[in-house]
Structure formats: structure tokens, C-alpha cells
Amino acid sequence: VPNAELVRAWIDLGEVRELAGTFDASLDAYRKASRLVGADPVALAEVLFGQARARERAGNFSAALRDLSRGRRALATHTSPEAAKARARLLSFAAMVRFGQDHAAQALALAREAAAEARSAGEQAALGRSLEVLDLAQLATGEPTNGEHLREALTIFEALGDLAMQSTVRLNLGFVAANLGRWDEAVEWLTTGRDAHLRAGDAVGAAICALNMGEMLVNQGRFDEAERVLEQAKRVMRASEFFDGAASAELHLARVLMGRGKLEEADAALERVGAEFRKKGKTATALEA
């Protein structure tokens, strides 16, 4: 069997395992692909892009960024259209990882650069990912946004038939709507996002939607409903070793304890969660705890 076909099979297996929430197994598949790519810089960049996705989902942001930087270095001297598309993919995901690290200003700058490169290269998936980060980073840095970039991203991923990314964009449209005080609209986006994640076989993505729904239920004082949703999200995330997401669920479960007047239990939980976020370098979320 030609190496190119073997590489494609290992990459596809890595992606399936990532969606299934088995991130170590996903990385193993990408490592096997990397041993077979030879001197093809575009194929290597695709493998490293997949590795970075799996690492980001597992909360290992620094390792994800190293993979993305390595991929960009491999493409530095190549000018083919495929190399340009690969560069746009790597840069757009770097913006997403930076946002996940709570570095919103850097994420915003990277997203703008990635969007320009993606438009120039005609790389629609990278453009959609860049637009997604643009709205979120603008919101985090205090720039006005009403979700227009996210809506363009949703149109792109619908045209591509990318159900997993449609799910993520719907989740973030719910996040933006919640921040603008449009609660009913936020719940609608989150519900459709969770359904799409489940149709894509992405239990972790569905749990992220549930996490955001749980946060809103806590805000509304609906503690019993919030506890059920958040406990389920935490269970899925812990099982997938997505510790960053599980810690976020625990943060909001601690808020449930606060709402019920169990302040000593809440305080202990938040100390533990804050320490976990600081260990990951997520200072803004640690401050929230």
C-alpha cells in the first residue's frame, strides 16, 4: 500500500479518535502518520495540525502550539497553493489555542492575520475558524461584536458540510448571545449546538455545550437543573481526560453550592479549581474561581 494512503488512513483514525474523546489514542495515530510522511511538508503540516487539535482538546496548549510552530517552519520556504492553505490552517488554529490560553489580544491579532491568509489561499475551513476566534477575542478584549463573524463562519461550515465545526460555532453564538443578555436566543443556539455535536459523534463537544447551559442555569438560580447538566458534563470530560473542561464544570458546581448557602464546601471546591487553572496557566479563569 502506498505511504500516502497509509498516512491518510492514520490521519483519519486520529480525527475519529479525537471526536470520540480518546485523545491519547488520537495522538498515537498521528505519530504513526508522522513516521510515514517522508519529505512532504504539506503532509507533515496536516499531521501536526491534527496532533495540535488532539492536544488542545486535552488541555495541553503549550504542546499544541509547538506542533503548530513546527508545521509552519516546515512550510516556510514553500509557495505552492497547497502549502498556502496548510499555513492558513495552522495559523487559524494557533489563534484558537491562544484564545483557549486566555491570551485574547494575541488571539485577536493571530485571527486577523489568519483570516487574511485564508481568504488569499481560498482555504474556507481556516477562514471559518479564524472568523470564529475573531468574535470571541473581540468580546474578551472589549471590542463591540454582535456575532457577525460567527454567522459568516456558520455559513462556511454549512457549505462545507462540517458538522463538528457547525456545532462549535453554534456553541459560541450561544456564548455571545448570553453575554449580550439574549438568554432565550443563547439557549436555542446551545441546544442546537449540542444536538449537532452528538450527531457528529462528539461527546466532548456536546459536554462543552452542556457546560455553558449549566452556567446560564446557575445565573438564573435554577440550581437543581444546573447540577444535573453540569455533573453529566463533568463526567464526560473527566472520562475523556479533558481536565480543563471538567474544572470549568466544577467551578459552576461550586457556584451551585454557593447558591444553596453551602459556603465552606464551595470555598474548598473553588480553591481546588483555582489551583488547577493556575497550573494550566489559565490566569483569567483562575481569577474567576
N, C-alpha and C positions, 0 to 999 in steps of 0.2 A: 504494500500500500504506500503511495507517495507520502512524503513527510507533510506536505501541505494539507492533505486530507486528515492525517493524524492530528496535526495542530488544530485544525478546525473542530475535530471531534472533542479534543481535550478542552478547548475554549468553551464549546457549547456545554460540556459537562460542568465546567466551572461555573457558568452562568446559572444552570439549573440548580446546582447545589447552593449557590448564593441565594436564589429565590426561596429555596427550601429552608434557609436559615442554618445550614451546616457550613459555617464559614471556614473552619479548618480544612474540611474536605474540599471545599471550593479552592482554597489556596493550593492544596496538593495537586489538583487538576491543572491549575495554571502553571505550577512549577514544572510539571511534566511537559506541558506545551512549550515552555521556555527552553527546554533542553533540545527541542527539535526544530526551532525556527531558523537556525543557522545564521546566515549573514543578512537576512531580510529585515531591514529596520522597521518597516511598516507592520510586519507580523509581530515583531518583538514589542512594538508600541501597543498593539492590540492586547497582547498577553499582559503587559504591565498595567494597562488600563483596567483589565479585569481583576488583576491582583489588587489594585488600589481600591476598586469597588468593594471587594470582599473585606479588605482591611478596614475601610471606612465603616461598613455596616457592623463590624465587630468593635468599633470604637477606637481602633488603632490609627489615629490620624497622622502621626508623625511618619509611620511606616508607609502609609498611603501616599503621602507627599513625596517620600523618597522614590517610590516606584514611578510616580508621575514625572518627577525631575529626570530620572534615568531615561524614561521614554522620550522626553523632549530632547535630551542630549543625543540620543541615538538618531533622531531625525534632523539634527541641526544643519547638516550640510546637504540635505535632500530637498529638491524643489518640485518633485512630481505632484500631480493633483492628489494622489492618494496620501502622500506624506503630509500635504497641507491639511487634509481632512483629519488625519490622525493627530496632528498638532492641535487642531481646534478641539478635538475630543478630550485630549489630555488637559488642555488649559481650562476648559469649561468645568471639568471635574475638580481641578485644583481649586477653582473658585468655590465650588460646593464644599470641599473639605475645609477650606479656610473659614467658611461660614459656620460649619459644624464645630470649629475650634473657638467660636465666639470672637473671631477677628473680622468683624463686619466691614470695616473700612477697607482692609486688604481684599476681602472677598468682592466688594463692590468694584474696586479697580480691576481685579482679575476678570470679573464677569463682563465688564465693558470691553476689555481687550479681547476676550474670548468670543463675544458676540460679533465683533468686527471681523475677526479671523474666520469665524464660522460662516458669516454671510459671504465673505470673499471666496471661501473654498466651496460654498454650496453644500455645507455639512449641516443638514437640518436637525439631526438629533443633538449635536453640540450646541446649535443655536437655541434650541428649546431649553436645554439645561442651563445655558447662560442667562436666558431671559428669566428663568425661574429664580436664580440666585439674585438677579438684579432687583426684583421687587422686594425680596426678603431682606437683602442688605440695605436697601433704601429705607425700609421700615425701621430696621435696627439702628441706623445712623441718623434718624430723624428727618430724612428727606420725605416729602409727600408722595404717596402712592395709593392708587385705588385698585391695584391688581391688574393693570392693563398688560404688563409684560407677561404675567402668568396666563392671562387669557390667550395671548398670542401663542405661548408655549403649548397650551392645551390643544389649540387648533393644529399645531405642528404634529404633536404626538398622536392625535386622532387620525391625521392624514397618513402617518407612518404605520398606524395600527399597533403602536407600542402601548399595550395595556398597562404594564407596570409603571411607566413614566406618566401616563394619564392619571393613574392613581395618586402618585406623588404630587402632581400639580394640583389635583383636587384637594388633597390634604392641605397644601399651602394656601390655596384660595380660601379654605375654611379658616386658616390661621389669620390671614389678612382681614377677612370679614369680621372675625371675633375682635381683632384689635380696633376695628372701626366701629364696634358696638352693634354690628348687624348679626345678632345671635341666631335668628331663625335661618338666615342665609348660611351662616357658618355651619350649623348642624346639618343642613342639606348637603353642603359640599363634603363634609366629613363622612357622612353616611354613604354617599355615592363613591367617595374615595375608598372607604373600607370595603365596599362591595366589589369594586374593581380590583383591589389588591387580592381579595380572596379568589376572584375568577382567574387571576394571573398565577395563583398558587403561592402567593407571597404572604405567608402568615405574619412575618415580622412587620411588613408594611401595614397590614391590617391592624396589628397591635399598636403601631405608631398613631394611626387614626383614632383608635380607641383611647390612647393616652390623652390626646387632645380633647376628645369628647369628655373624658373624665375630668380634665381641668375645668372645662366650662360648667360641668355639673357641680363641681365644688364651689365655683364662683356664685352659682345660683342657690347654694345651700342645700342641694339635693344629695345629701351625704350617703344615703343607702345605695342609690343608683350609682353614684360615683365610685363607691367602694367596690361594687361588683365589676364595673367596667375596668377599673384600674388593677384589681387583683388578677383579672384574666390577662390583661396586657403584660403585667409584670411576669406572670408565669411563662408566657410565650417567649418573652425577651430573655429571661434567665435560662430557659431551656436552649435557646439559640446562642447563648453566651454574648448577647448584645447588652453588655453591662451598663453602658451609658443610658440606653433607653429604660432599662429596669430601674436605675437610680432615679430617673425622672418620674417614673410611676410611684416610687417610694416617697419622693418629695411631696407629691399631691396626696398620697395616702396619709402622710403626716399632717397635711392641711385638714384632712377629714377628722383626724384626732383632735386638732385644734378646735374645729367647729363643734365637736362634741364635748369640749371642755376638758379633754384628757391631756393637759398641757405638759406634764412630766414625760409621758410617753412620746408626745410629739417632739419635745425638745431633744430627747435621746435619738430619735429617728433622724431628725434634721442634722444633728452633729455628725452622725454616721454618713449620711448622704453628702453633706458638705465636704467631708474629708475625701470621699470617693471622687467627687468632681474636681477637687484641688489636685488630687493625684493624677487625673487625666489632663490637667492644665486648662480646665474649663472654668475660668475665674468668674465670669459673669453669672453662670449658673450656680457656682458655689456661693456667690454673694446673695443670690435669690434664696438659697437654703438658709 
